[in-house]
């Protein structure tokens, strides 16, 4: 083998491209296989594109250099020969392989979801995960359309408010008790519920959709066209469009076929290494210490850590090849991944923002401080355990979120109650 290391990255999303960019100065040759034909883009901005606030080009990510191969899907990993086979017949040899395959949208088990002969969705039914999904919804949209969004998590809320901003009549259905129940407590969720209502979104919580209805002759090319959503209580919601926002699932099929250890995601250690020492995994597809994040922040942090690890490895190899002492880079970048403390942020039209971090539901013995202003529609809450900040929710006014998040991320001790009030109000507690 030569001193120039060959790194192949499967996945052209945030994690894969960040890794490729960070490896560019190192003694490696990087090839990125990106399945989508679009220029790489930031999924976080898709709702803004759908709302018409940004053009698709605004969501584009910085170029990954000449090593990016767009429109190539990896179909097989040959671990023995260390080669990746693409659907175009190409074969990419590697010294190190990185799986950044992301996640797939969850398609719920709804009666009538698929065409009778195959796995095609009826016309008018759209997942909301990729740029293709976003552009298809954009093309189908016009003011006054009746849209049912299934799923009241972060993705569903984002899609509902974007479509409402485009003039659609939106009904949002959520099987759980409240919106964004993974991130928000009951009070913050209620405020979000009320705010979406002011945008014209009709919301049904504790509401299970059991099936879709369709017209077999109304779709294009003889396909069915969706006409509504049937609820478990027998009620029917008329719909011109149905948006599936039921969460995501790590994309692990390629790893499973290659014999790698997989649970919910591809299992990785603190060096983001899979059960094969020559293969790593980062981003939505990776499971570290029992955690699958599915968020941009952890994916980028994992890419940064792995870039440092692989750069060190490449530098050591280059030094050995020239008789040097080795040693890798000398900065203070972390060489192991110990997990990410994820902060969720969402910006809604008409000036309401929200942020949530850590454990927003207090446990036994925890202290809680809440500040609410119904007139200004603002809500702030933090959860304290001992002398540590363990979580918080802010809605409507985020001036304090940066300081709070830094205190939480740094696991800094709180020396007095007035310090927390100062952090929470951003005005010294006055």
C-alpha positions as CSV (number, residue, x, y, z in Angstrom):
1,X,0.0,0.0,0.0
2,X,1.1,3.6,-0.7
3,X,1.5,6.3,1.9
4,X,-1.4,8.1,0.4
5,X,-4.4,6.8,2.2
6,X,-7.6,6.1,0.2
7,X,-10.8,7.2,2.2
8,X,-14.1,6.4,0.7
9,X,-17.2,8.1,2.2
10,X,-20.7,6.8,1.4
11,X,-23.1,9.6,1.7
12,X,-23.0,13.2,0.5
13,X,-24.9,14.9,3.3
14,X,-23.8,17.2,6.1
15,X,-21.7,14.6,7.9
16,X,-20.0,13.1,4.8
17,X,-19.1,16.4,3.2
18,X,-17.9,18.0,6.5
19,X,-15.6,15.0,6.9
20,X,-14.3,15.3,3.3
21,X,-13.6,19.1,3.7
22,X,-11.7,18.5,7.0
23,X,-9.6,15.8,5.4
24,X,-8.7,17.8,2.3
25,X,-5.3,19.1,3.8
26,X,-4.3,15.7,5.1
27,X,-2.3,13.0,3.3
28,X,-5.4,11.2,2.0
29,X,-7.3,10.8,-1.2
30,X,-11.0,11.2,-0.5
31,X,-13.9,10.0,-2.6
32,X,-17.5,10.8,-1.7
33,X,-20.3,8.7,-3.2
34,X,-23.5,10.8,-3.1
35,X,-26.7,9.0,-4.1
36,X,-28.7,12.2,-4.9
37,X,-28.1,13.9,-8.2
38,X,-28.7,17.4,-6.7
39,X,-25.8,19.5,-5.5
40,X,-25.3,18.6,-1.8
41,X,-27.7,20.6,0.5
42,X,-28.4,21.3,4.1
43,X,-31.6,19.3,5.2
44,X,-32.1,21.7,8.1
45,X,-33.2,24.4,5.5
46,X,-35.7,22.3,3.6
47,X,-38.7,23.7,5.5
48,X,-37.5,27.2,4.6
49,X,-37.3,26.2,0.9
50,X,-40.8,24.7,1.1
51,X,-42.1,27.9,2.7
52,X,-40.7,29.9,-0.1
53,X,-38.4,31.9,2.2
54,X,-35.3,30.5,0.5
55,X,-34.5,29.4,-3.0
56,X,-33.1,25.8,-3.3
57,X,-29.7,27.2,-4.0
58,X,-29.5,28.8,-0.6
59,X,-29.6,25.4,1.0
60,X,-26.5,24.2,-1.0
61,X,-23.5,23.0,1.0
62,X,-19.9,24.1,0.2
63,X,-18.4,21.9,-2.5
64,X,-16.6,18.8,-1.4
65,X,-14.0,19.1,-4.2
66,X,-13.3,16.8,-7.1
67,X,-13.7,13.7,-5.0
68,X,-17.5,14.0,-4.9
69,X,-19.4,11.7,-7.3
70,X,-23.0,12.6,-7.5
71,X,-25.8,10.3,-8.5
72,X,-23.9,7.1,-7.5
73,X,-25.5,4.7,-5.1
74,X,-23.3,2.2,-3.2
75,X,-24.8,-1.2,-3.5
76,X,-22.2,-3.5,-2.0
77,X,-19.2,-3.5,0.4
78,X,-16.6,-6.1,-0.2
79,X,-14.8,-6.2,3.1
80,X,-12.3,-8.8,2.1
81,X,-11.0,-6.8,-0.9
82,X,-11.8,-3.4,0.7
83,X,-13.9,-2.3,-2.3
84,X,-17.2,-0.5,-2.7
85,X,-19.4,-1.3,-5.7
86,X,-21.6,1.4,-7.2
87,X,-24.9,1.0,-9.1
88,X,-23.2,2.4,-12.2
89,X,-20.8,-0.5,-12.2
90,X,-17.9,1.4,-10.7
91,X,-15.6,0.0,-8.0
92,X,-13.9,2.2,-5.4
93,X,-11.0,0.6,-3.4
94,X,-10.5,1.9,0.1
95,X,-8.1,1.8,3.0
96,X,-10.7,3.4,5.2
97,X,-14.4,3.4,4.5
98,X,-16.8,5.8,6.2
99,X,-20.6,5.2,6.2
100,X,-22.5,8.4,6.3
101,X,-25.7,7.0,4.8
102,X,-28.1,9.0,6.9
103,X,-31.7,8.0,7.5
104,X,-34.9,7.1,5.7
105,X,-38.3,8.6,6.5
106,X,-40.6,6.3,8.4
107,X,-43.5,5.2,6.3
108,X,-46.3,4.3,8.7
109,X,-48.4,1.1,8.3
110,X,-51.4,2.8,6.9
111,X,-54.1,1.0,4.9
112,X,-54.0,2.2,1.3
113,X,-50.6,3.8,1.6
114,X,-49.1,1.9,-1.4
115,X,-50.3,1.1,-4.8
116,X,-51.9,-2.4,-4.9
117,X,-49.1,-3.7,-7.2
118,X,-45.8,-2.5,-5.8
119,X,-44.3,0.0,-3.4
120,X,-45.3,3.3,-5.2
121,X,-47.1,5.9,-3.2
122,X,-50.4,7.2,-4.6
123,X,-50.3,10.6,-6.3
124,X,-50.5,13.4,-3.7
125,X,-48.7,11.4,-0.9
126,X,-45.3,12.8,-0.1
127,X,-42.6,12.0,2.5
128,X,-40.7,15.1,3.6
129,X,-37.0,14.3,4.0
130,X,-35.0,15.1,0.8
131,X,-34.7,17.9,-1.7
132,X,-36.7,15.8,-4.2
133,X,-39.5,15.6,-1.6
134,X,-39.4,19.3,-1.1
135,X,-39.4,20.1,-4.8
136,X,-42.2,17.7,-5.4
137,X,-44.3,19.3,-2.7
138,X,-43.4,22.8,-4.0
139,X,-44.6,21.8,-7.5
140,X,-47.9,20.4,-6.2
141,X,-48.6,23.4,-3.9
142,X,-51.2,26.1,-4.6
143,X,-53.2,28.3,-2.2
144,X,-56.3,26.6,-0.8
145,X,-55.2,23.0,-1.1
146,X,-56.3,20.8,1.7
147,X,-53.2,19.2,3.2
148,X,-53.0,16.6,6.0
149,X,-49.6,16.3,7.7
150,X,-49.2,13.1,9.6
151,X,-46.7,13.5,12.5
152,X,-46.4,16.3,15.1
153,X,-42.7,16.1,15.8
154,X,-40.0,18.6,14.7
155,X,-40.4,17.5,11.0
156,X,-44.2,17.6,11.0
157,X,-44.4,21.0,12.7
158,X,-41.8,22.4,10.2
159,X,-43.7,21.1,7.2
160,X,-47.1,22.3,8.6
161,X,-46.0,25.8,9.2
162,X,-44.2,26.0,5.8
163,X,-47.3,24.8,3.9
164,X,-49.6,27.1,5.9
165,X,-47.3,30.0,4.9
166,X,-47.9,29.0,1.3
167,X,-51.7,29.4,1.7
168,X,-52.6,25.7,2.2
169,X,-55.4,24.6,4.5
170,X,-53.3,22.4,6.8
171,X,-54.5,19.8,9.3
172,X,-51.7,18.4,11.5
173,X,-52.3,15.0,13.2
174,X,-50.2,13.8,16.1
175,X,-50.6,10.4,17.7
176,X,-49.1,11.5,21.0
177,X,-50.5,13.8,23.6
178,X,-48.7,17.0,22.5
179,X,-46.6,18.5,19.7
180,X,-42.8,17.9,19.7
181,X,-43.1,15.7,22.8
182,X,-39.5,14.6,22.6
183,X,-38.2,18.2,23.0
184,X,-41.0,20.2,24.7
185,X,-42.8,20.0,28.0
186,X,-46.6,20.4,28.2
187,X,-46.6,24.2,28.7
188,X,-44.2,25.0,25.8
189,X,-46.0,22.5,23.6
190,X,-49.4,24.2,24.4
191,X,-47.9,27.6,23.4
192,X,-46.6,26.1,20.2
193,X,-50.0,24.6,19.6
194,X,-51.7,28.0,20.0
195,X,-49.2,29.7,17.8
196,X,-49.6,27.3,14.9
197,X,-53.4,27.8,15.3
198,X,-52.8,31.5,14.6
199,X,-51.2,30.5,11.4
200,X,-54.3,28.6,10.4
201,X,-53.1,25.1,11.2
202,X,-55.8,22.8,12.5
203,X,-54.2,20.4,15.1
204,X,-55.5,17.0,16.3
205,X,-53.4,15.4,19.1
206,X,-54.0,11.9,20.4
207,X,-55.2,11.2,16.9
208,X,-54.2,8.1,15.0
209,X,-54.5,7.9,11.2
210,X,-55.3,4.4,10.2
211,X,-55.6,4.6,6.4
212,X,-55.7,6.7,3.3
213,X,-58.5,7.0,0.8
214,X,-57.9,7.5,-2.9
215,X,-59.6,7.8,-6.3
216,X,-58.2,5.0,-8.6
217,X,-58.8,7.0,-11.8
218,X,-57.7,10.5,-10.7
219,X,-53.9,10.1,-10.7
220,X,-51.4,10.4,-13.4
221,X,-50.6,7.4,-15.7
222,X,-53.5,5.4,-14.2
223,X,-52.3,5.7,-10.6
224,X,-54.6,6.4,-7.7
225,X,-54.9,9.9,-6.3
226,X,-55.2,10.5,-2.6
227,X,-58.5,12.0,-1.4
228,X,-58.4,11.8,2.4
229,X,-57.1,10.3,5.6
230,X,-59.2,8.0,7.8
231,X,-58.8,8.4,11.6
232,X,-59.0,5.5,14.1
233,X,-62.3,6.9,15.4
234,X,-63.9,6.7,12.0
235,X,-63.6,10.4,11.2
236,X,-62.3,11.3,7.7
237,X,-60.2,14.2,6.7
238,X,-60.5,15.4,3.1
239,X,-57.1,15.9,1.5
240,X,-55.6,17.0,-1.8
241,X,-52.1,16.3,-0.4
242,X,-50.9,14.1,2.5
243,X,-47.4,14.7,4.0
244,X,-45.7,11.9,5.9
245,X,-43.6,13.3,8.7
246,X,-43.5,10.3,11.1
247,X,-39.8,10.4,11.9
248,X,-36.7,8.8,10.5
249,X,-35.0,5.5,10.8
250,X,-31.2,5.0,10.4
251,X,-30.2,3.7,7.0
252,X,-28.3,0.5,7.8
253,X,-29.1,-1.9,5.0
254,X,-25.7,-1.6,3.4
255,X,-24.0,-2.2,6.7
256,X,-26.1,-5.2,7.6
257,X,-25.4,-6.8,4.2
258,X,-21.7,-6.3,4.9
259,X,-22.0,-8.1,8.2
260,X,-21.4,-5.1,10.5
261,X,-22.9,-5.0,13.9
262,X,-26.2,-3.1,13.8
263,X,-28.9,-2.4,16.4
264,X,-31.1,0.7,15.8
265,X,-28.0,2.2,14.0
266,X,-24.6,1.0,13.0
267,X,-22.7,0.4,16.2
268,X,-19.6,2.5,16.7
269,X,-17.1,3.0,19.5
270,X,-15.5,6.2,20.8
271,X,-13.4,6.4,17.6
272,X,-16.5,6.0,15.6
273,X,-15.3,2.7,14.4
274,X,-17.7,-0.1,13.5
275,X,-17.2,-3.8,14.2
276,X,-14.7,-3.8,11.2
277,X,-11.6,-1.8,12.0
278,X,-11.3,-0.4,8.5
279,X,-14.9,1.0,8.5
280,X,-16.3,3.9,10.5
281,X,-19.8,5.4,10.6
282,X,-21.0,8.9,11.4
283,X,-24.2,10.9,11.4
284,X,-27.8,9.7,11.4
285,X,-26.9,6.1,10.6
286,X,-24.5,5.7,13.6
287,X,-25.4,4.4,17.1
288,X,-22.9,5.5,19.8
289,X,-23.3,4.4,23.4
290,X,-27.0,3.4,22.8
291,X,-27.8,6.8,21.2
292,X,-29.0,7.6,17.7
293,X,-29.2,11.3,17.4
294,X,-30.8,12.1,14.0
295,X,-29.8,15.8,14.3
296,X,-27.3,18.0,12.4
297,X,-25.2,19.0,15.4
298,X,-24.1,15.6,16.5
299,X,-23.5,14.6,12.9
300,X,-21.1,17.5,12.4
301,X,-19.4,16.9,15.7
302,X,-18.8,13.3,14.8
303,X,-17.4,14.3,11.4
304,X,-14.9,16.7,13.1
305,X,-13.7,14.0,15.5
306,X,-13.3,11.4,12.8
307,X,-11.4,13.9,10.6
308,X,-8.9,14.4,13.4
309,X,-8.5,10.7,13.9
310,X,-8.0,10.0,10.2
311,X,-5.7,12.9,9.8
312,X,-3.5,11.7,12.7
313,X,-3.4,8.3,11.1
314,X,-2.5,9.7,7.7
315,X,0.3,11.9,9.3
316,X,1.7,8.9,11.2
317,X,1.8,6.9,8.0
318,X,3.5,9.7,6.1
319,X,6.1,10.2,8.8
320,X,6.8,6.5,8.9
321,X,7.2,6.4,5.1
322,X,9.9,9.2,5.2
323,X,11.6,7.9,8.3
324,X,10.1,10.6,10.5
325,X,9.0,10.3,14.1
326,X,5.3,10.5,13.4
327,X,2.9,12.0,15.8
328,X,0.1,13.5,13.8
329,X,-1.4,16.9,14.2
330,X,-0.7,19.0,17.3
331,X,-3.9,20.9,17.9
332,X,-6.3,20.3,20.7
333,X,-9.1,18.8,18.6
334,X,-10.7,15.8,20.4
335,X,-9.5,12.3,19.3
336,X,-12.5,10.5,20.8
337,X,-16.2,11.0,20.6
338,X,-18.0,11.0,23.9
339,X,-21.5,12.0,22.8
340,X,-23.2,15.2,21.9
341,X,-25.5,17.4,24.0
342,X,-28.0,18.3,21.3
343,X,-29.8,21.6,21.1
344,X,-33.0,21.8,19.1
345,X,-34.0,25.1,17.5
346,X,-37.0,26.0,15.3
347,X,-38.0,29.4,13.8
348,X,-41.6,29.9,13.0
349,X,-43.2,32.7,10.9
350,X,-44.5,35.9,12.6
351,X,-41.6,36.0,15.0
352,X,-41.8,33.1,17.4
353,X,-38.7,30.9,18.0
354,X,-38.2,27.9,20.2
355,X,-35.2,26.1,21.7
356,X,-35.0,23.0,23.8
357,X,-32.0,21.2,25.3
358,X,-31.3,18.3,27.7
359,X,-33.9,16.9,30.0
360,X,-36.9,19.1,29.8
361,X,-39.0,16.9,32.2
362,X,-37.8,17.1,35.8
363,X,-37.1,14.0,37.8
364,X,-37.7,13.4,41.5
365,X,-35.7,16.0,43.5
366,X,-35.1,18.3,40.6
367,X,-35.7,22.0,40.9
368,X,-37.6,23.9,38.2
369,X,-37.7,27.6,37.4
370,X,-40.3,28.9,35.0
371,X,-40.9,32.4,33.7
372,X,-44.0,32.9,31.5
373,X,-45.6,35.9,29.9
374,X,-48.9,35.1,28.2
375,X,-49.2,38.6,26.7
376,X,-45.8,38.4,24.9
377,X,-46.3,34.6,24.4
378,X,-42.9,33.8,25.9
379,X,-42.0,30.9,28.1
380,X,-38.7,30.0,29.8
381,X,-38.0,27.0,31.9
382,X,-34.9,25.3,33.3
383,X,-34.4,22.1,35.2
384,X,-31.7,22.0,37.8
385,X,-30.3,18.8,39.5
386,X,-28.1,19.6,42.5
387,X,-25.8,22.4,41.3
388,X,-26.1,21.5,37.6
389,X,-28.3,22.7,34.8
390,X,-29.7,19.6,33.1
391,X,-32.2,21.0,30.6
392,X,-34.4,23.8,29.5
393,X,-37.1,25.1,27.1
394,X,-37.3,28.6,25.7
395,X,-40.1,29.8,23.5
396,X,-40.8,33.2,22.0
397,X,-37.6,34.9,23.3
398,X,-34.2,33.3,22.9
399,X,-31.8,36.0,24.1
400,X,-30.7,33.8,27.0
401,X,-30.3,30.5,25.0
402,X,-26.6,30.9,24.1
403,X,-25.5,31.4,27.7
404,X,-27.8,28.7,29.0
405,X,-26.7,26.2,26.4
406,X,-23.0,26.9,27.1
407,X,-23.5,26.4,30.8
408,X,-25.4,23.1,30.1
409,X,-22.9,21.9,27.6
410,X,-19.9,22.7,29.8
411,X,-21.6,21.0,32.8
412,X,-20.7,24.0,34.9
413,X,-21.7,24.2,38.5
414,X,-24.3,26.9,39.5
415,X,-23.0,28.6,42.6
416,X,-26.2,30.4,43.6
417,X,-29.9,30.8,42.6
418,X,-29.3,34.4,41.5
419,X,-26.8,33.2,39.0
420,X,-29.4,30.9,37.3
421,X,-32.0,33.8,37.3
422,X,-29.3,36.0,35.7
423,X,-28.7,33.3,33.0
424,X,-32.4,32.7,32.5
425,X,-33.5,36.4,32.1
426,X,-30.3,37.7,30.5
427,X,-30.9,40.9,32.4
428,X,-29.5,40.3,35.8
429,X,-32.7,39.0,37.2
430,X,-34.4,42.4,37.2
